[in-house]
Amino acid sequence: MISSLRGVVLSTGADSVIVEVGGVGFSVAVPGDVAHTAHVGETILLHTSLIVREDALSLYGFADTAELEVFGHLIGVTGVGPKSALGVLSHLSVDQIATAVAADDDAPFRRVSGIGPKTAKLIVLQLAGKLKPPAAAAPAQTATTAITEQLVAALVGLGWSEKVASEAAEQSAADASETERQSVALLLRRTLSTLGPGQGSARA
């Protein structure tokens, strides 16, 4: 079993990277945000799951053990294969998945390509009790949270996945000035300067 890989990135794709370890290049399927942040020539650490099939050996890699654990839960759901599970983790963060499951909300999963209504409901049912939902935001953060949610919606509308949009929005809100935090337009400008406009559809 290959549990992790640490090596130099040789190339990246929309949902994969090739990592050189000891002179051997490993092709690893990864969530879109991992592929987006991986840079050729840099060292990367991936927590991996090796999926063995009769006709292929496929390696799936994640930025942290939490994503790897959720991946394991997802492929245990009836009708969810490794590619579909990767699709879920490309579009939703671990916290977003846990929150949806805890709320018995299958809508976020239905928005993932390849996940139909029946499978989305099964994900919620079969993952219930297996994931720890994130702590609720403090009441004082309500106004900022509302602005951040609007920012996420704007980024998703531009083609970014919910996962990448949420992470970028949270980072921008954390780095922004008090004035910027009160304006969706200002936060959007700051976020796009980091993400780069026009890349969302290619990486979502």
C-alpha positions as CSV (number, residue, x, y, z in Angstrom):
1,M,0.0,0.0,0.0
2,I,1.3,3.5,-0.9
3,S,0.1,5.7,2.0
4,S,1.9,8.9,1.0
5,L,4.2,10.4,-1.6
6,R,6.7,13.2,-1.2
7,G,8.5,14.3,-4.3
8,V,9.0,16.9,-7.0
9,V,6.1,17.9,-9.2
10,L,6.9,17.1,-12.8
11,S,3.6,18.2,-14.4
12,T,0.0,19.1,-13.5
13,G,-3.4,18.7,-15.1
14,A,-6.9,19.8,-14.2
15,D,-7.3,16.9,-11.7
16,S,-3.9,15.2,-11.6
17,V,-0.2,15.6,-10.9
18,I,2.9,13.6,-11.8
19,V,5.2,13.4,-8.8
20,E,8.8,12.1,-9.1
21,V,10.0,10.0,-6.2
22,G,13.4,8.4,-6.4
23,G,13.5,8.8,-10.1
24,V,10.1,7.3,-10.7
25,G,7.1,9.4,-11.8
26,F,3.8,8.6,-10.1
27,S,0.6,9.8,-11.8
28,V,-1.8,10.8,-9.0
29,A,-5.4,11.9,-9.3
30,V,-6.0,14.8,-7.0
31,P,-8.8,17.3,-6.1
32,G,-8.9,20.4,-8.4
33,D,-7.6,22.7,-5.7
34,V,-4.5,20.5,-5.1
35,A,-3.7,20.5,-8.9
36,H,-4.2,24.2,-9.0
37,T,-1.8,25.0,-6.2
38,A,0.8,22.5,-7.3
39,H,3.7,24.0,-9.1
40,V,6.2,22.2,-11.4
41,G,9.6,21.9,-9.7
42,E,8.3,22.2,-6.2
43,T,8.2,19.5,-3.6
44,I,4.7,18.2,-2.6
45,L,3.4,15.8,0.0
46,L,0.3,13.9,-0.8
47,H,-1.6,11.4,1.5
48,T,-2.6,8.7,-0.9
49,S,-5.0,5.8,-1.5
50,L,-4.2,3.1,-4.0
51,I,-7.2,1.7,-5.7
52,V,-6.7,-1.8,-7.2
53,R,-8.9,-3.0,-10.1
54,E,-8.5,-5.9,-12.4
55,D,-7.3,-3.8,-15.2
56,A,-5.6,-0.9,-13.4
57,L,-3.9,0.5,-10.4
58,S,-5.0,4.0,-9.6
59,L,-3.4,6.4,-7.1
60,Y,-5.5,9.2,-5.5
61,G,-3.8,11.9,-3.5
62,F,-4.9,14.5,-1.0
63,A,-3.4,17.5,0.8
64,D,-4.2,16.2,4.3
65,T,-5.4,13.1,6.1
66,A,-8.9,14.6,6.7
67,E,-9.6,14.6,2.9
68,L,-8.1,11.1,2.6
69,E,-10.5,9.9,5.4
70,V,-13.5,11.4,3.8
71,F,-12.5,9.9,0.4
72,G,-12.5,6.5,2.1
73,H,-16.0,7.1,3.5
74,L,-17.3,8.3,0.1
75,I,-16.1,5.3,-1.9
76,G,-17.8,3.1,0.7
77,V,-21.2,4.7,-0.3
78,T,-23.2,2.6,-2.7
79,G,-22.8,3.9,-6.2
80,V,-19.9,6.2,-5.5
81,G,-16.6,5.2,-7.2
82,P,-13.2,6.8,-6.7
83,K,-13.7,9.3,-9.6
84,S,-17.0,10.4,-8.2
85,A,-15.6,10.7,-4.7
86,L,-12.7,12.8,-6.1
87,G,-15.3,15.0,-7.8
88,V,-17.0,15.6,-4.5
89,L,-13.7,16.6,-2.8
90,S,-12.9,18.8,-5.8
91,H,-16.1,20.8,-5.3
92,L,-16.6,20.7,-1.5
93,S,-14.3,21.0,1.4
94,V,-14.3,18.5,4.3
95,D,-16.2,21.0,6.4
96,Q,-18.7,21.6,3.7
97,I,-19.3,17.9,3.3
98,A,-19.6,17.4,7.1
99,T,-22.0,20.3,7.4
100,A,-24.2,19.1,4.6
101,V,-24.4,15.6,6.0
102,A,-25.2,16.9,9.5
103,A,-28.0,19.0,8.1
104,D,-29.3,16.1,6.0
105,D,-28.8,18.3,3.0
106,D,-28.1,16.5,-0.3
107,A,-28.2,19.6,-2.5
108,P,-24.4,20.3,-2.4
109,F,-23.8,16.8,-3.6
110,R,-26.3,17.0,-6.4
111,R,-24.4,19.9,-7.8
112,V,-21.3,17.7,-8.4
113,S,-21.0,16.3,-11.9
114,G,-21.7,12.6,-12.0
115,I,-23.7,12.6,-8.7
116,G,-27.4,12.1,-9.3
117,P,-30.3,12.7,-6.8
118,K,-30.4,9.1,-5.5
119,T,-26.6,8.9,-5.0
120,A,-26.6,12.3,-3.3
121,K,-29.2,11.1,-0.8
122,L,-27.3,7.9,-0.2
123,I,-24.1,10.0,0.6
124,V,-26.0,11.9,3.2
125,L,-27.6,8.8,4.7
126,Q,-24.5,6.5,4.7
127,L,-22.1,9.2,6.0
128,A,-24.4,10.3,8.8
129,G,-22.6,10.0,12.1
130,K,-19.2,9.4,10.5
131,L,-18.1,13.0,10.1
132,K,-17.7,15.7,12.7
133,P,-19.4,19.0,11.6
134,P,-17.3,22.2,12.1
135,A,-18.0,24.5,15.0
136,A,-20.6,27.1,14.4
137,A,-19.4,30.6,13.6
138,A,-19.6,33.2,16.5
139,P,-22.6,35.6,16.3
140,A,-20.3,38.6,16.0
141,Q,-19.1,37.3,12.7
142,T,-22.6,37.2,11.1
143,A,-22.2,40.4,9.0
144,T,-18.8,39.4,7.7
145,T,-20.0,35.9,7.0
146,A,-22.9,37.2,4.9
147,I,-20.4,39.2,2.8
148,T,-18.2,36.2,2.5
149,E,-21.1,34.0,1.3
150,Q,-21.9,36.6,-1.4
151,L,-18.3,36.5,-2.4
152,V,-18.4,32.7,-2.7
153,A,-21.5,32.9,-4.8
154,A,-19.9,35.4,-7.1
155,L,-16.8,33.2,-7.5
156,V,-18.9,30.1,-8.2
157,G,-20.7,32.2,-10.8
158,L,-17.4,32.9,-12.5
159,G,-16.7,29.2,-12.7
160,W,-14.7,28.3,-9.6
161,S,-15.8,25.3,-7.5
162,E,-17.4,25.9,-4.2
163,K,-14.4,24.5,-2.4
164,V,-11.9,26.7,-4.0
165,A,-14.2,29.7,-3.8
166,S,-14.8,29.2,-0.1
167,E,-11.2,28.8,0.8
168,A,-10.2,31.8,-1.3
169,A,-13.0,33.9,0.2
170,E,-12.1,33.1,3.7
171,Q,-8.4,33.9,3.1
172,S,-9.3,37.2,1.5
173,A,-11.6,38.1,4.3
174,A,-8.8,37.3,6.8
175,D,-6.3,39.4,4.9
176,A,-8.6,42.3,4.0
177,S,-8.9,45.7,5.8
178,E,-12.1,46.5,7.7
179,T,-13.3,48.6,4.8
180,E,-12.8,45.8,2.3
181,R,-14.6,43.3,4.5
182,Q,-17.8,45.4,4.1
183,S,-17.7,45.3,0.3
184,V,-18.3,42.3,-1.9
185,A,-16.8,44.2,-4.9
186,L,-13.6,45.0,-3.0
187,L,-13.2,41.5,-1.7
188,L,-13.9,40.1,-5.1
189,R,-11.2,42.3,-6.6
190,R,-8.7,41.1,-3.9
191,T,-9.6,37.5,-4.4
192,L,-9.3,37.5,-8.2
193,S,-5.9,39.2,-7.9
194,T,-4.8,36.0,-6.1
195,L,-6.8,33.4,-8.1
196,G,-6.5,35.0,-11.4
197,P,-9.6,35.8,-13.5
198,G,-10.7,33.3,-16.1
199,Q,-9.1,30.2,-14.5
200,G,-12.2,29.0,-12.7
201,S,-13.8,27.1,-15.5
202,A,-10.6,25.4,-16.3
203,R,-10.0,24.3,-12.7
204,A,-13.5,23.8,-11.3
